[in-house]
Amino acid sequence: MDNQKLADHESLDLHEVINFKTLCLAKSKLMQGLVFDDDLRALMQKDVEQSMQALGELQAVYQRAPFESPVPQNRPTPIIN
């Protein structure tokens, strides 16, 4: 059952979800530098960590796409540590 490929429309939808989640992750990381409340910053950091985990899981599913695109090994360095 795990060997099944995704249909074309499923692959496209998954690609859109990955793009959206990536943009949300970038926004959360950037906004952390503008937040002065420690509780809010901690919540945003938790969102970043969960988003990175979710993206890893989505990319694993994306491997079954019929027109799979390679995932680059190098990633941009974060603006905020």
CORJO-V112130 format. One record per pair of residues at least 4 apart in sequence whose C-alpha atoms are under 6 Angstrom apart, sorted by sequence separation. I is the first residue (numbers start at 1). J is the second residue. D is the distance in Angstrom with one decimal. If there is no record, write none. Layout:
i = [I;I]
j = [J;J]
d = [D;D]
This chain:
i = [6;27;47;6;32;25;11;6;5;6;5]
j = [10;31;51;11;41;48;65;64;64;65;65]
d = [5.9;6.0;5.9;5.9;5.8;5.8;5.4;5.8;4.8;5.1;5.8]
